[in-house]
Every structure is written in structure tokens, then in C-alpha cells.
Amino acid sequence: MAKQDRAITTRENIVQAGARLFAQKHYESVRMAELLTEAGITQGGFYFHFPEGKKTVAEEIIARQDGRFTELRDAAIADTSLDGLSALIMFLQTVVSEIENNVVMRAGLRLVIQASEHFPEVAHMPHPSWNDAIEAALKKAEAEGSLRPDVDTTIAARGLVLLFIGAQTSSFINDQWESMTDLADTLVDFLRTSIAADGFVPAAQRDDA
């Protein structure tokens, strides 16, 4: 393996090791010795990649989590085969799958909850771009006639973002995200019954019919 490839692999091992630990423990509870053991690396090797210590590992995990969620959001909203509301539902379901199956996502979310204490520079909940993106999907739904006529898309977007944050945070606190699928289903039901026009059927259900 080339030297550069080894360096990339080593750095990734450190990030994944950090994710496994931070997904299970509070940031302050994870000791450097534990992180080194989990990553299978010497102290010198660790500081070669992360000179400022475990905080920079945590910050990279937060950045990856945020970047991945943004990627999923933008892909769903840009999908021209989906109407606006179906795009939001697909995004929500995809995010739930990421939380359940991707340890970096779980670690990033847990670290963000500790942001005001440890990571105010890199963690924000929600980032302003989220309100703008969700509102764009709702405006698309409005143009398609799949929103109730009295829905304010700006207020609805902010409300949906905050509802999702509340759902994932309470799911983490209560059972380490085991209930996230059920809570996501509740959010979909809320969207369908509270802001969707009468008779709206999500694209996934139309495809199954």
C-alpha cells in the first residue's frame, strides 16, 4: 500500500473509532487512551493526523454528519420524479435509515447535542439552510396543488425542521434512536394530515398500488 493510501486509511480508522466511542459516550467521557486503543494506533500516529487532539476528531464527525444529511436532503429535493411532499417524506425516511445504520451519523448527532458546551464553532441546530431547503420543497408542493391552501410555507418549513430535531433528540434520549422509525412515521402522518391537501398520496404508496 502506498504511503498516501496508508495515511488516508489510518485517518479514517481514527475517525471511525471516534465515531464508535462518541456514539456511546459523552465527549468528555472518552479518554485519549481509549481512543488510541479503539483505533489501534500509537499516540504519535494519532497526533500526526489530529494535532489538536480528540476535539478535532469530534469536529470532523460533526462535519461529516452535517454534510451527509445535507447531501441526502438536496438529492431528495432535486429528484424531479417526486412531488414536493413526497421528496420530504423520502428524505425523512432516508435520514432515519442513516441514523440506524451509520455510526458516524449517530456520533455526530450525539456530539451536536453537546455543541453549546464543546463545539459552538461547528455545530448549529438547525442551520439556516435547512429552513430554506424545506421551504423550497413546500413551495414546489404548493405549486403542484398538494398543500392545503392556508399553509404558510415559511412557518411550515420552520415547524417541520424543529419537529424533526425534537423527534431525533427525544429518540436518542429515550432509547438511543430505537424509536426513530416510529417517530418518523408519526411525522409523516402529521405532514399528510395537517398540511397536505385532501387526497394527497405519497409517491411510494402510489407506486405500491
MARROPA-680261 format. One line per 8 residues: for each residue x, y, z of N, C-alpha, C, O. Coordinates in pm, whole numbers, plus 50000, padded with zeros to 5 digits. Atoms other than C-alpha are relative to their C-alpha. Layout:
N
X:Y:Z:X:Y:Z:X:Y:Z:X:Y:Z | ...
//
This chain:
209
50084:49881:50000:50000:50000:50000:50088:50125:50000:50183:50134:50078 | 49922:49878:50009:50135:50342:49903:49989:50079:50130:49892:50066:50204 | 49995:49922:49877:50232:50581:50181:49877:50088:50016:49820:50097:50125 | 50117:49912:49993:49950:50823:50095:49874:49921:50031:49790:49965:50109 | 50117:50085:49973:49693:50541:50091:49998:49955:50145:49892:49951:50207 | 49994:50040:49859:49813:50423:50432:49957:50114:50090:49886:50094:50189 | 50036:49883:49920:49778:50775:50568:49849:50023:49998:49789:50053:50101 | 50146:49983:50012:49422:50800:50437:49927:49894:50081:49829:49924:50150
50062:50110:49926:49335:50461:50583:50013:50021:50151:49917:50000:50225 | 49978:49976:49857:49487:50548:50920:49909:50110:50052:49848:50096:50158 | 50086:49889:49959:49300:50877:50939:49855:49954:50009:49783:49988:50103 | 50139:50049:50000:48974:50704:50850:49976:49906:50118:49869:49909:50179 | 50012:50089:49884:49036:50438:51116:49979:50080:50128:49900:50041:50215 | 50014:49915:49882:49073:50714:51375:49860:50060:50006:49797:50061:50112 | 50134:49940:50003:48750:50883:51267:49894:49896:50035:49803:49923:50113 | 50099:50105:49972:48557:50555:51271:50007:49955:50145:49904:49928:50208
49984:50037:49859:48700:50464:51611:49936:50106:50089:49866:50075:50185 | 50063:49892:49925:48599:50805:51742:49849:49994:49991:49780:50017:50091 | 50146:50008:50017:48251:50762:51599:49941:49890:50087:49837:49909:50150 | 50052:50110:49918:48205:50426:51771:49995:50040:50148:49900:50006:50219 | 49995:49959:49859:48306:50578:52105:49904:50114:50029:49830:50109:50128 | 50085:49883:49976:48126:50912:52074:49852:49967:49982:49767:50037:50038 | 50140:50041:50014:47806:50734:51966:49947:49937:50127:49826:49930:50148 | 50040:50070:49878:47805:50554:52301:50024:50081:50127:49958:50058:50229
49960:49927:49880:47962:50802:52542:49998:50151:49978:50009:50199:49865 | 49984:49856:50004:47962:51170:52626:50144:50034:49959:50237:49959:49989 | 49869:49959:50050:48252:51356:52466:50105:49998:50110:50215:49945:50090 | 49902:49990:49894:48424:51421:52798:50036:49864:50061:50141:49849:50123 | 49976:50132:49942:48396:51053:52900:50097:49916:49918:50151:49817:49967 | 49909:50075:50087:48606:50934:52606:50143:50049:50026:50175:50165:50001 | 49861:49966:49970:48972:50928:52710:50090:49973:49879:50060:49887:49796 | 49908:50018:50113:49262:50957:52469:50051:49857:49993:50061:49801:49884
49949:50138:50000:49397:50617:52575:49897:49906:49940:49932:49813:49867 | 50108:50084:50054:49062:50462:52492:49988:50019:49849:49967:49922:49776 | 50008:49973:50143:49054:50631:52152:50117:49938:49925:50099:49884:49816 | 49883:50061:50063:49407:50515:52072:49983:49849:49988:50015:49790:49885 | 50020:50145:50002:49320:50157:52165:49895:49962:49897:49913:49866:49822 | 50109:50030:50095:48997:50163:51964:50048:50013:49856:50009:49935:49769 | 49950:49978:50136:49181:50297:51660:50119:49911:49966:50155:49897:49849 | 49883:50083:50022:49478:50064:51707:50118:50080:49950:50184:50039:49854
49897:49910:50048:49727:50349:51673:50080:50053:50119:50030:50059:50231 | 49918:49941:49895:50012:50499:51870:49962:50147:50021:49894:50207:49938 | 50028:49860:49973:49990:50841:52030:50063:50090:49894:50002:50187:49849 | 49934:49921:50103:50241:50977:51780:49925:49995:49868:49912:50096:49800 | 50075:50014:50124:50043:50839:51489:49871:50078:50003:49829:50138:49904 | 50125:49924:49987:49725:50992:51623:50023:50148:49980:49954:50213:49900 | 49978:49857:50006:49869:51339:51669:50057:50046:49866:50050:50164:49833 | 49958:49966:50136:50025:51327:51322:49879:50040:49917:49886:50134:49837
50121:49972:50078:49671:51324:51181:49910:50104:50067:49843:50181:49999 | 50087:49908:49927:49494:51522:51453:50083:50070:50109:50073:50035:50226 | 49908:49936:49905:49750:51755:51618:49931:50064:50119:49992:50078:50225 | 50069:49932:49891:49486:51926:51831:49918:49905:50086:49842:49949:50172 | 50062:50096:49910:49357:51605:51985:49860:49956:49961:49817:49974:49847 | 50128:50066:50029:49020:51436:52014:49892:50099:49958:49795:50060:49893 | 50101:49903:50039:48825:51760:51970:49989:50010:49849:49879:50023:49795 | 50003:49989:50145:48924:51777:51605:49940:49875:49936:49880:49883:49829
50068:50121:50047:48811:51415:51559:49850:50020:50011:49775:49991:49918 | 50143:49976:49979:48474:51509:51706:49947:50102:49900:49837:50084:49847 | 50045:49897:50094:48452:51818:51486:49989:49944:49859:49899:49982:49784 | 50010:50061:50133:48522:51612:51175:49877:49911:49991:49811:49907:49887 | 50120:50085:49999:48248:51367:51273:49875:50085:49986:49783:50050:49912 | 50114:49908:50011:48004:51656:51319:49988:50050:49856:49878:50053:49800 | 50002:49948:50137:48102:51797:50979:49954:49893:49901:49880:49922:49807 | 50042:50108:50090:48057:51458:50811:49850:49973:50015:49780:49954:49916
50142:50023:49977:47717:51408:50972:49917:50109:49932:49819:50080:49864 | 50073:49889:50060:47601:51752:50864:50006:49994:49848:49906:50017:49780 | 49985:50009:50145:47740:51706:50514:49917:49889:49940:49859:49906:49833 | 50077:50113:50052:47575:51368:50469:49851:50030:50002:49781:49999:49905 | 50141:49967:49995:47235:51492:50584:49964:50105:49894:49857:50098:49833 | 50022:49899:50103:47266:51793:50353:49997:49936:49862:49915:49972:49778 | 49996:50072:50128:47357:51563:50065:49870:49925:49974:49816:49930:49864 | 50125:50075:50015:47053:51344:50127:49882:50094:49977:49795:50067:49894
50108:49901:50015:46825:51647:50162:49996:50055:49859:49890:50059:49796 | 49995:49938:50132:46942:51808:49840:49968:49900:49890:49906:49936:49789 | 50030:50102:50101:46921:51481:49647:49850:49974:49992:49795:49960:49883 | 50144:50025:49999:46562:51424:49755:49924:50116:49937:49834:50095:49856 | 50071:49883:50051:46451:51779:49679:50024:50020:49851:49938:50071:49780 | 49967:49983:50142:46626:51776:49340:49944:49889:49912:49951:49898:49789 | 50054:50113:50076:46460:51448:49236:49875:50043:49925:49769:50060:49985 | 50113:49949:50079:46234:51559:48952:49888:49898:49985:49779:49933:49939
50106:50101:50009:46041:51232:48965:49906:50005:50119:49804:49935:50121 | 50081:49993:49878:45899:51326:49306:49933:50136:50012:49991:50239:49978 | 50064:49874:49963:45645:51587:49404:50064:50051:50129:50137:49978:50196 | 49934:49937:49887:45747:51826:49681:49981:49928:50131:50078:49909:50205 | 50025:50067:49872:45581:51647:49972:50061:49860:50002:50115:49818:50105 | 49939:50133:50005:45694:51303:49859:50151:50008:50015:50213:49918:50073 | 49856:49980:49983:46050:51438:49839:50035:50015:50147:50134:49959:50194 | 49974:49982:49857:46030:51547:50203:49984:49868:50075:50062:49838:50165
50022:50129:49934:45891:51209:50307:50115:49905:49971:50162:49835:50061 | 49888:50087:50034:46162:51022:50117:50125:50040:50075:50200:49955:50123 | 49884:49953:49927:46428:51241:50275:49993:49957:50146:50092:49907:50201 | 50015:50038:49860:46292:51177:50623:50028:49851:50019:50098:49813:50113 | 49981:50144:49987:46286:50801:50569:50145:49961:49974:50197:49869:50037 | 49859:50029:50028:46638:50802:50422:50087:50040:50118:50182:49969:50153 | 49924:49956:49884:46770:51000:50718:49987:49901:50114:50085:49871:50182 | 50020:50100:49894:46617:50751:50960:50086:49878:49975:50147:49824:50068
49915:50114:50034:46794:50470:50776:50146:50030:50028:50219:49943:50077 | 49862:49961:49972:47122:50661:50801:50029:49996:50150:50133:49947:50192 | 49981:49999:49855:47078:50710:51175:50011:49858:50053:50093:49830:50140 | 50002:50138:49952:47006:50342:51224:50124:49922:49958:50168:49833:50031 | 49895:50084:50057:47292:50213:51010:50139:50062:49992:50235:49992:49960 | 49872:49932:50018:47571:50471:51011:50046:50056:50133:49987:50151:50185 | 49954:49960:49868:47769:50511:51331:50052:50143:50001:50043:50211:50104 | 49954:49862:50006:47921:50840:51214:49881:50096:50015:49894:50200:50080
50119:49915:49986:47570:50986:51183:49953:50004:50145:49920:50110:50197 | 50044:50004:49860:47477:50871:51533:50096:50079:50089:50054:50156:50175 | 49901:49928:49920:47801:51002:51681:49988:50150:49977:49994:50228:50071 | 50012:49858:50030:47761:51334:51501:49879:50064:50067:49889:50174:50121 | 50120:49947:49936:47407:51382:51629:50019:50012:50150:49978:50111:50211 | 49977:49995:49855:47510:51298:51984:50095:50114:50035:50075:50183:50136 | 49905:49892:49974:47801:51541:51965:49935:50137:49982:49965:50231:50056 | 50069:49872:50023:47578:51817:51826:49918:50039:50122:49907:50158:50154
50078:49970:49879:47360:51788:52137:50089:50065:50106:50039:50139:50190 | 49904:49942:49905:47674:51883:52334:50068:50126:49944:50167:50173:49999 | 49931:49896:50075:47758:52166:52093:50024:50127:50079:50134:50183:50074 | 49984:49872:49932:47699:52468:52315:50114:49997:50100:50174:50100:50132 | 49894:50014:49901:47950:52330:52563:50136:49978:49937:50237:50029:49987 | 49872:50043:50053:48219:52190:52337:50028:50042:49856:50144:50062:49820 | 49977:49979:50143:48167:52267:51965:49915:50114:49943:49854:50097:49837 | 50087:49892:50050:47991:52604:51922:50042:50051:49863:49961:50110:49791
49952:49947:50128:48207:52685:51619:49950:49918:49882:49937:49972:49772 | 50030:50087:50114:48099:52388:51405:49861:49941:50003:49816:49889:49901 | 50130:50066:49989:47761:52270:51531:49889:50103:50016:49896:50191:50102 | 50115:49910:49994:47434:52451:51470:49874:49917:49977:49872:49827:49894 | 50122:50078:50012:47080:52322:51510:49879:50094:50014:49850:50143:50123 | 49966:50044:50136:46923:52396:51277:50082:50107:49927:50080:50225:49964 | 49931:49905:50086:47146:52556:51016:49894:50071:49915:49798:50007:49871 | 50101:49926:50077:46953:52832:50830:49969:49938:49864:49857:49952:49815
50024:50059:50132:46994:52643:50502:49891:49895:50003:49826:49869:49902 | 50105:50103:49990:46760:52374:50633:49862:50060:49981:49780:50006:49907 | 50130:49935:50017:46465:52611:50662:49978:50037:49853:49869:50017:49800 | 50012:49959:50140:46535:52743:50310:49971:49881:49909:49886:49889:49820 | 50017:50117:50086:46560:52395:50156:49863:49936:50017:49798:49899:49920 | 50132:50059:49976:46247:52259:50322:49891:50090:49946:49791:50042:49892 | 50100:49908:50055:46056:52572:50228:49994:49989:49848:49886:49999:49789 | 50000:50016:50146:46164:52524:49865:49916:49879:49959:49842:49884:49861
50080:50119:50030:46013:52174:49870:49852:50027:50023:49767:49981:49947 | 50140:49968:49973:45693:52308:50025:49942:50094:49895:49825:50081:49859 | 50047:49911:50106:45668:52584:49764:49974:49920:49872:49881:49948:49796 | 50023:50087:50115:45704:52317:49498:49868:49926:50017:49790:49914:49923 | 50126:50069:49972:45421:52123:49664:49882:50095:49985:49776:50057:49935 | 50107:49899:50013:45217:52443:49679:49964:50020:49852:49847:50025:49816 | 50023:49980:50143:45261:52495:49304:49933:49879:49936:49860:49891:49838 | 50059:50124:50052:45161:52134:49245:49857:49978:50049:49787:49888:50001
50134:50014:49946:44842:52180:49445:49986:49893:50106:49875:49851:50137 | 50007:50106:49900:44935:51921:49709:50009:50053:50143:50016:49974:50237 | 50007:49940:49866:44937:52168:50003:49861:50056:50024:49792:50097:49930 | 50123:49931:49965:44635:52296:50188:50016:50148:49965:50125:50203:49977 | 49987:49862:50049:44556:52646:50061:50040:50102:50107:50091:50209:50073 | 49970:49903:49895:44605:52813:50401:50138:49979:50064:50168:50041:50165 | 49869:50029:49942:44957:52677:50466:50099:50111:49968:50117:50148:49852 | 49890:49905:50017:45230:52937:50521:50127:49918:49988:50169:49853:50084
49886:50090:50024:45533:52766:50368:50120:50034:50087:50196:49945:50125 | 49886:49962:49915:45785:52966:50573:49983:49945:50141:50075:49885:50198 | 50026:50050:49865:45623:52881:50905:50000:49848:50001:50054:49787:50094 | 50006:50146:50006:45558:52521:50799:50140:49939:49990:50168:49837:50052 | 49863:50051:50013:45922:52472:50698:50072:50004:50133:50135:49906:50173 | 49936:49990:49869:46049:52600:51032:49942:49898:50096:50015:49836:50173 | 50063:50096:49911:45797:52385:51213:50044:49858:49973:50070:49783:50067 | 49957:50135:50033:45893:52068:51026:50144:49973:50042:50176:49866:50091
49860:50015:49958:46263:52126:51089:50008:49980:50151:50079:49891:50198 | 49996:50010:49854:46204:52178:51460:49936:49870:50049:49984:49812:50147 | 50062:50127:49964:45974:51876:51480:50097:49883:49980:50104:49792:50062 | 49902:50108:50025:46243:51656:51325:50111:50003:50104:50151:49898:50155 | 49896:49990:49898:46508:51789:51562:49948:49945:50133:50018:49869:50200 | 50058:50050:49876:46277:51721:51855:49983:49850:49999:50006:49783:50100 | 50021:50144:50010:46197:51371:51730:50130:49924:50017:50137:49827:50093 | 49874:50076:49992:46557:51261:51684:50066:50020:50136:50132:49928:50186
49939:49978:49868:46668:51422:52011:49930:49918:50107:49996:49855:50190 | 50072:50078:49899:46393:51261:52218:50022:49851:49979:50029:49775:50076 | 49973:50141:50026:46454:50928:52045:50136:49960:50053:50153:49851:50109 | 49867:50027:49944:46822:50948:52137:49995:49991:50152:50050:49898:50211 | 50005:49997:49854:46747:51039:52498:49927:49879:50056:49968:49821:50157 | 50084:50107:49946:46481:50773:52543:50054:49861:49976:50047:49775:50064 | 49964:50138:50031:46626:50471:52368:50109:49987:49894:50114:49889:49820 | 49888:50007:50095:46936:50551:52160:49951:49978:49857:50007:49896:49784
50056:49997:50135:46727:50605:51843:49925:49873:49960:49892:49858:49842 | 50076:50119:50037:46549:50268:51856:49857:50034:49957:49796:49961:49879 | 50137:49961:50033:46216:50452:51832:49994:50094:49882:49886:50145:49850 | 49998:49896:50103:46325:50675:51543:49907:49967:49884:49844:50057:49829 | 50089:50035:50111:46134:50481:51278:49855:50032:50033:49783:50087:49949 | 50138:49972:49961:45808:50507:51471:49974:50150:50005:49868:50197:49963 | 50017:49855:49993:45862:50878:51535:49996:50061:49860:49921:50155:49835 | 50002:49951:50137:45937:50934:51167:49865:49972:49935:49813:50056:49860
50133:50031:50053:45612:50760:51077:49897:50099:50053:49806:50139:49981 | 50090:49901:49943:45433:50997:51314:50015:50135:49930:49915:50203:49904 | 49978:49875:50073:45594:51295:51140:49939:49996:49860:49882:50094:49814 | 50061:50013:50132:45484:51163:50802:49848:50012:50010:49785:50077:49926 | 50144:49990:49980:45130:51122:50934:49958:50145:50027:49855:50191:49978 | 50029:49860:49972:45140:51477:51068:50005:50082:49871:49915:50162:49846 | 49988:49928:50126:45259:51611:50733:49880:49972:49910:49824:50063:49849 | 50109:50040:50091:44993:51417:50546:49865:50053:50045:49782:50092:49962
50132:49960:49950:44702:51512:50773:49988:50148:50034:49877:50200:50044 | 50006:49862:49954:44799:51867:50870:50030:50104:49893:49972:50213:49896 | 49968:49899:50100:44950:52041:50570:49975:49954:49856:49967:50036:49765 | 50026:50050:50135:44886:51814:50270:49854:50023:49961:49765:50019:50046 | 50136:49984:50051:44582:51876:50052:49924:49869:50015:49983:49761:50016 | 50083:50119:49991:44292:51637:50087:50024:49909:49880:50030:49956:49766 | 49981:50096:50107:44350:51323:49887:50145:49977:49961:50174:49895:49874 | 49858:50019:50034:44730:51354:49878:50045:49860:50039:50015:49812:50149
49944:50131:49976:44903:51016:49850:50149:50008:49967:50185:50045:49855 | 49855:49997:50027:45285:50992:49885:50035:49913:49880:49968:49814:49851 | 49960:50070:50122:45466:50872:49573:50027:49852:50028:49992:49768:49945 | 49969:50141:49970:45583:50549:49744:49874:49917:50008:49872:49803:49963 | 50126:50075:49991:45224:50448:49817:49933:49991:49864:49867:49891:49834 | 50056:50008:50134:45117:50534:49464:50071:49893:49918:50008:49822:49840 | 49923:50100:50075:45397:50316:49327:49963:49858:50042:49965:49765:49961 | 50035:50132:49950:45289:50026:49550:49861:49957:49961:49828:49838:49964
50140:50031:50029:44928:50048:49444:49987:49920:49870:49876:49886:49830
//
